[in-house]
Amino acid sequence: MLINTQEHIANAYKCLVDMSSESTAEKMMAKVMETIGNPETKTLIEQGLKRHKPLKNV
């Protein structure tokens, strides 16, 4: 379940990058992360974003 969620986060982030830019996506995610108080949720999102890194080279 967590891996599936991380994949969804990675795909959503990739779409955001594709529609804007890496810089814009990073700024937006920084703002989103500031609003999240639950450390487990932050970790889940961060792991999903790390899954995006290999996708950038495709």
Buried (B, 14 or more C-beta within 10 A) or exposed (E): EEEEEBEEBBBBBBEBBEEEEEEEBBEEBEEEEEEEEEEEEEEBBEBBBEBBEEEEEE
